[in-house]
């Protein structure tokens, strides 16, 4: 099974979050669900969310100063697929800067 994982940004006022979305595999058996792994190390995703029933999931409570790595695996009664491509995400502050103060045009 081949999974394509794409990422969309979402933010919360008190913690960073991200919406993950992916396409179902184009080959293989019937997919029963998905398992998501993520963490701050590209070689080890310490956090796991199992039995996601759709092709989208919101992860919240992420630290704003860290880089996160995400990957998804499909599963069915036969077993689990190989991992999707790994996606990297880091919170970006999208608040526009304040206008300059004290400027004078002559």
N, C-alpha and C positions, 0 to 999 in steps of 0.2 A: 504494500500500500504506500502511496506517496501522498503526503500531506503538505499543503502550502499554507503557511501561517502568516497572516498580515496583522498589522497592529494599528489601532486607532487611539488617539489620546483622549483621556477624560480626566478631569481634576476635581478635587474636593477641597473645601475650605480648610479642613484641619489635617488632611493627609493626601498624599499623592495616590493616584490610581490610574489604571490603564484598562481599556477594553480590548480584548484579544478576539479575533475572528479568523476562521480558517475554512477552507473548502474541504468537503468530504473526499476521501480517496476515490480516484477514478477507476480503480480496479481492485480486485480482491472480493472477499465475501461481504455479507451484510454487516454493517457497522452497528454495534449495540450502544456505543458511547465512546467517550474520549477521556484520557488521563492527561492532566497538565502538570508539568514540573517547572519550577522556577526558583531562582536564587541569584545571589550576587557573585557567584563564581561560574565561569563559562564551562568548567569541567565537572561541576557538581551542583545540581539544583536541589537544595535542601528542602524546599517546600513542595508538597504534592497535593493536588486536588483530583480526586478520583470520581469516576462515574458521572461525568458531565454529559448531559443528554442532548445538547444542541451543539452548534458550531460557533458559539460565542460565549465568552465568559468575562466578567469584570473582576479584576484583582484590585483590591483597595488596601490602604494602610501601608503603602510602600514609603520608604525613606526617600526624601527629596534629594539627598546628596549622594545617592548610590546608583550604580549601573546594575540593571537586572537582565537576566537571560531567561528566555522562555522556550519551551518546546512541548509539542503535543504528540500523543500516540493514540491511535484508534484501537479499539478492542472489540472482540466478539467471543463466541463460545469456543473458538479454536485457539485464541491467544491474543497477543498484543502486536501491533505493527512496529516497525522501526520508527524512530523519532522523525518528526517534521524537521524542516530547516530551523536552526536556532535563530531567535529574534532577540535583538538587544534593545533596551529602552532605558532612558534616563529622563526624569522630570525636567521640563523646561518652563521657566517662569514666563508666562505669556501676558503678564500685566504690562500695559504700556507705561513708559516712563512719564513722570510728571513734567509739565511744561517748564521751561526755564523761568526763574524768578529774578526780578530786578534788572531786566534788560531795558535799555533805553534806545530808541531810534532817533538819530539826529539828521 
